[in-house]
């Protein structure tokens, strides 16, 4: 569905409103099918007046009764790499998340240099989805010269509720002793350390993976590697996964995530495009396209646009799915994170993963034969286990859990976003509940009940 096409919902059928209440149920989903406790189950799911999920018997009544026969009811998807780096366009950003089935969007890759102020500012707005943030080491380092002051600022963020510590070593290289100090802070506060690895070249990408393992060993921190197939496993995914497999086998806690796209995109002004990039990636100017327009670059326009810093994409197939994403997502320690977000309507300069990552992940699972319950676990419970704080009662379907739910049509779910038109809604996402309130149905934003997730 195009971003400006608002259609009436096909699928779940509203059977009644304002029927007599039973056990204070606000919503009743009848004919539901869901996966819990190792098996597919069916029956009725209720949402009570406190926003909690209830497993209810046949014949239960509620304010709103909705038939969802033939649909899958899943815990709401959790995006641990949601990206709203400018801090602008909250409504637009969250619209494209909720329409992709996301109920919790966490900025753990980047985040904020002032997390207390972030939560205070976010608290002045109404949110479609739950939101949270990590402490942004790169921004802190840009502001403060002394390592001691940087560490104090990171720790202040953790005290103010930051969900983790994040740094992008490729974009802002850090001496090992300083990076280890950040990792030790993460361990002390029992928060995950999120890393964009140091290298993205055939010759050195595995060195970045080894560095992440070393940080976990020396600090005891839980380490998460962002988008391994674009930084760390582009050319040597099998070897990168073996390094992580061995590290976890000896007691370390190292996780990673990928997104179901065969090409990456980043800002033209970043270090990825420092001199030597054509040799490093085996690409040339005309291989780069401006996201949102599809304009191909030349040597002259590359120089001009580098100062304007738009998002540019490399060709599809740069990260072949069967040799990168598919290998990684099969591992128990790997989940899905978008590393994207749509911040502006109109001509959006954003990777289409910002609007369609989760629908794409489900569609890819169907295409490759991955069981539906396995990919859903990676979109729901897996990120909750990584972040832990604030997510303990989300990401599951069980009596008393917070009712963050996504209802989708398995036959229709897919992304419609493209590189030329990245701000297009996913299809097949039919109902989304956030904290027990209906937040989205196709063509309609229904409520703003998102809450802050903080430590």
PALUMVO-80336 format. One record per residue (C-alpha): x, y, z. Coordinates in steps of 0.1 Angstrom, whole numbers, padded with zeros to 4 digits, always signed. Layout:
N
XYZ;...
//
This chain:
455
+0000+0000+0000;+0014+0034-0010;+0020+0058+0018;-0010+0080+0008;-0035+0052-0001;-0058+0047+0029;-0078+0015+0023;-0104-0001+0045;-0091-0032+0063;-0096-0066+0046;-0091-0096+0069;-0100-0093+0106;-0137-0086+0110;-0151-0065+0138;-0180-0085+0150;-0194-0062+0177;-0189-0032+0199;-0201-0023+0233;-0212-0058+0241;-0215-0067+0278;-0181-0068+0294;-0167-0100+0308;-0137-0099+0331;-0130-0063+0320;-0120-0073+0285;-0116-0044+0261;-0107-0065+0230;-0114-0101+0222;-0096-0118+0192;-0115-0148+0182;-0102-0176+0159;-0067-0166+0169;-0036-0187+0161;-0004-0182+0179;+0028-0199+0189;+0037-0203+0226;+0054-0229+0248;+0068-0248+0219;+0036-0254+0200;+0010-0237+0177;-0022-0229+0196;-0056-0216+0187;-0085-0201+0205;-0094-0167+0220;-0071-0139+0231;-0083-0111+0253;-0069-0077+0262;-0080-0064+0296;-0085-0028+0307;-0050-0026+0321;-0035-0035+0287;-0026-0071+0297;-0031-0101+0276;-0056-0128+0288;-0061-0163+0275;-0099-0166+0278;-0124-0194+0272;-0150-0195+0244;-0180-0174+0249;-0161-0145+0266;-0174-0110+0258;-0156-0077+0254;-0161-0041+0243;-0147-0050+0209;-0148-0085+0194;-0126-0090+0163;-0124-0122+0143;-0089-0131+0131;-0094-0165+0116;-0067-0174+0091;-0043-0148+0106;-0013-0152+0128;-0012-0134+0162;+0024-0126+0172;+0040-0107+0200;+0047-0072+0187;+0080-0070+0168;+0109-0053+0186;+0134-0033+0165;+0166-0030+0184;+0183-0010+0156;+0156+0015+0148;+0173+0046+0135;+0160+0081+0140;+0194+0098+0141;+0182+0133+0136;+0157+0131+0165;+0131+0147+0142;+0099+0134+0125;+0088+0112+0154;+0053+0107+0140;+0065+0098+0105;+0093+0075+0119;+0068+0056+0141;+0041+0054+0114;+0064+0033+0092;+0075+0012+0122;+0040+0004+0134;+0028-0003+0098;+0056-0029+0096;+0043-0046+0128;+0068-0030+0152;+0055-0022+0186;+0089-0012+0202;+0115+0008+0184;+0149+0011+0202;+0178+0031+0191;+0206+0009+0202;+0229+0017+0172;+0238+0053+0180;+0212+0067+0203;+0217+0099+0223;+0246+0116+0240;+0221+0130+0266;+0197+0102+0274;+0180+0119+0303;+0172+0148+0280;+0161+0124+0253;+0136+0107+0275;+0123+0140+0288;+0119+0154+0253;+0102+0122+0241;+0079+0124+0270;+0064+0156+0257;+0050+0138+0226;+0025+0110+0221;+0040+0079+0206;+0026+0052+0183;+0051+0027+0196;+0073+0021+0226;+0107+0039+0224;+0141+0037+0241;+0177+0047+0235;+0213+0037+0240;+0241+0061+0250;+0258+0074+0219;+0296+0072+0225;+0305+0087+0191;+0286+0119+0199;+0300+0121+0234;+0336+0117+0221;+0330+0145+0196;+0321+0168+0224;+0347+0160+0251;+0384+0156+0246;+0394+0139+0279;+0387+0101+0282;+0378+0106+0318;+0351+0131+0310;+0338+0108+0282;+0335+0080+0307;+0317+0102+0332;+0292+0112+0305;+0286+0076+0294;+0280+0066+0330;+0256+0095+0336;+0236+0083+0306;+0234+0048+0321;+0222+0063+0354;+0196+0082+0335;+0181+0051+0320;+0201+0044+0288;+0195+0008+0277;+0230+0002+0266;+0263+0016+0253;+0269+0019+0216;+0298+0028+0194;+0306+0027+0157;+0343+0018+0155;+0345+0021+0117;+0331+0057+0117;+0351+0068+0147;+0381+0046+0155;+0389+0043+0192;+0420+0030+0209;+0415-0004+0225;+0421+0007+0260;+0393+0034+0257;+0369+0010+0241;+0376-0015+0269;+0367+0011+0294;+0333+0016+0278;+0328-0021+0277;+0335-0023+0315;+0310+0003+0322;+0284-0017+0302;+0293-0047+0323;+0291-0028+0356;+0256-0015+0348;+0246-0049+0332;+0237-0033+0299;+0246-0046+0264;+0275-0031+0244;+0264-0025+0208;+0292-0024+0182;+0294-0014+0146;+0327-0031+0139;+0359-0014+0129;+0365-0028+0094;+0344-0035+0063;+0369-0048+0038;+0377-0083+0026;+0411-0082+0041;+0402-0070+0076;+0365-0076+0084;+0373-0107+0106;+0397-0086+0126;+0367-0065+0137;+0349-0097+0148;+0379-0108+0168;+0381-0074+0184;+0344-0077+0196;+0352-0112+0210;+0382-0098+0228;+0362-0070+0243;+0337-0095+0256;+0365-0116+0271;+0383-0088+0288;+0353-0069+0301;+0327-0096+0308;+0301-0074+0290;+0273-0087+0268;+0283-0077+0233;+0260-0072+0203;+0274-0068+0168;+0251-0046+0146;+0243-0058+0110;+0270-0084+0107;+0264-0090+0070;+0273-0054+0062;+0302-0050+0086;+0321-0082+0097;+0307-0109+0075;+0302-0095+0041;+0329-0116+0025;+0336-0142+0052;+0303-0148+0069;+0309-0185+0076;+0342-0177+0093;+0327-0148+0113;+0299-0170+0125;+0323-0197+0136;+0342-0171+0157;+0310-0161+0174;+0299-0197+0178;+0331-0206+0195;+0330-0175+0218;+0295-0183+0230;+0305-0220+0235;+0332-0209+0260;+0308-0188+0280;+0308-0154+0265;+0276-0137+0255;+0278-0123+0220;+0248-0117+0198;+0243-0101+0164;+0216-0091+0140;+0211-0087+0102;+0185-0072+0080;+0169-0091+0050;+0184-0069+0022;+0213-0076-0001;+0226-0041-0002;+0237-0016+0024;+0233+0022+0024;+0251+0049+0044;+0258+0086+0043;+0281+0097+0015;+0301+0119+0040;+0310+0089+0062;+0344+0073+0065;+0332+0044+0043;+0337+0066+0013;+0372+0079+0022;+0397+0076-0006;+0402+0039-0015;+0365+0030-0013;+0363+0019-0049;+0392-0006-0044;+0379-0017-0010;+0344-0026-0022;+0351-0033-0058;+0326-0006-0068;+0326+0026-0089;+0308+0059-0089;+0279+0047-0111;+0273+0018-0087;+0261+0043-0061;+0225+0055-0061;+0208+0083-0041;+0181+0067-0019;+0147+0081-0027;+0155+0092-0062;+0176+0064-0077;+0200+0089-0092;+0233+0073-0101;+0265+0092-0092;+0294+0102-0114;+0329+0113-0103;+0317+0149-0104;+0284+0144-0085;+0302+0122-0060;+0324+0152-0051;+0294+0176-0050;+0272+0153-0029;+0299+0143-0005;+0295+0178+0012;+0257+0174+0013;+0259+0139+0028;+0229+0122+0014;+0222+0085+0020;+0235+0064-0009;+0230+0027-0016;+0253+0001-0032;+0239-0023-0058;+0216-0051-0049;+0235-0084-0045;+0265-0066-0029;+0257-0088+0002;+0242-0119-0014;+0214-0131+0009;+0222-0168+0005;+0259-0162+0015;+0253-0136+0043;+0218-0131+0057;+0206-0167+0054;+0237-0181+0071;+0235-0156+0100;+0198-0158+0107;+0200-0196+0111;+0222-0191+0142;+0205-0190+0177;+0226-0159+0185;+0214-0139+0155;+0182-0118+0152;+0168-0091+0130;+0174-0053+0133;+0164-0028+0107;+0192-0002+0111;+0167+0021+0095;+0139+0046+0099;+0118+0068+0077;+0119+0104+0091;+0104+0125+0063;+0074+0121+0040;+0077+0129+0003;+0111+0121-0011;+0125+0100+0017;+0163+0096+0018;+0161+0064+0038;+0169+0027+0031;+0136+0008+0025;+0145-0014+0055;+0132+0015+0076;+0096+0008+0064;+0097-0029+0055;+0124-0048+0074;+0101-0070+0095;+0076-0079+0068;+0106-0087+0046;+0121-0110+0072;+0089-0130+0074;+0087-0133+0037;+0123-0144+0034;+0117-0171+0060;+0088-0184+0039;+0110-0184+0008;+0139-0203+0024;+0118-0228+0044;+0126-0214+0079;+0097-0223+0102;+0075-0193+0109;+0078-0197+0147;+0116-0195+0144;+0116-0162+0126;+0089-0148+0149;+0111-0156+0179;+0139-0136+0164;+0116-0106+0159;+0101-0107+0194;+0116-0127+0223;+0152-0126+0210;+0156-0087+0212;+0139-0088+0246;+0166-0112+0259;+0194-0089+0246;+0181-0056+0261;+0164-0073+0291;+0157-0041+0311;+0122-0029+0304;+0112-0057+0280;+0108-0086+0304;+0070-0088+0299;+0070-0080+0262;+0078-0103+0233;+0057-0133+0245;+0021-0144+0244;+0012-0156+0278;-0015-0147+0304;-0006-0114+0320;+0020-0102+0295;+0018-0067+0282;-0004-0068+0251;+0019-0057+0224;+0005-0077+0195;+0009-0079+0157;-0017-0097+0136;-0008-0105+0101;-0019-0125+0071;+0009-0150+0063;-0002-0152+0027;+0000-0114+0021;+0028-0102+0044;+0057-0085+0025;+0074-0052+0021;+0064-0029-0007;+0092-0003+0000;+0118+0001-0027;+0150+0021-0031;+0133+0046-0053;+0102+0048-0030;+0114+0038+0004;+0084+0052+0023;+0058+0026+0014;+0038+0006+0039;+0042-0031+0043;+0013-0053+0032;-0003-0080+0052;+0001-0063+0086;-0036-0061+0097;-0037-0051+0134;-0011-0038+0158;-0018-0033+0195;+0006-0013+0217;+0002-0016+0255;-0033-0030+0250;-0046-0003+0227;-0053-0007+0190;-0025+0014+0173;-0028+0005+0136;-0050-0012+0110;-0044-0008+0073;-0050+0028+0063;-0056+0040+0098;-0035+0051+0128;-0058+0043+0157;-0041+0054+0189;-0009+0067+0204;-0002+0045+0235;+0036+0040+0231;+0057+0043+0263;+0093+0048+0272;+0115+0018+0277;+0143+0027+0300;+0166+0010+0325;
//
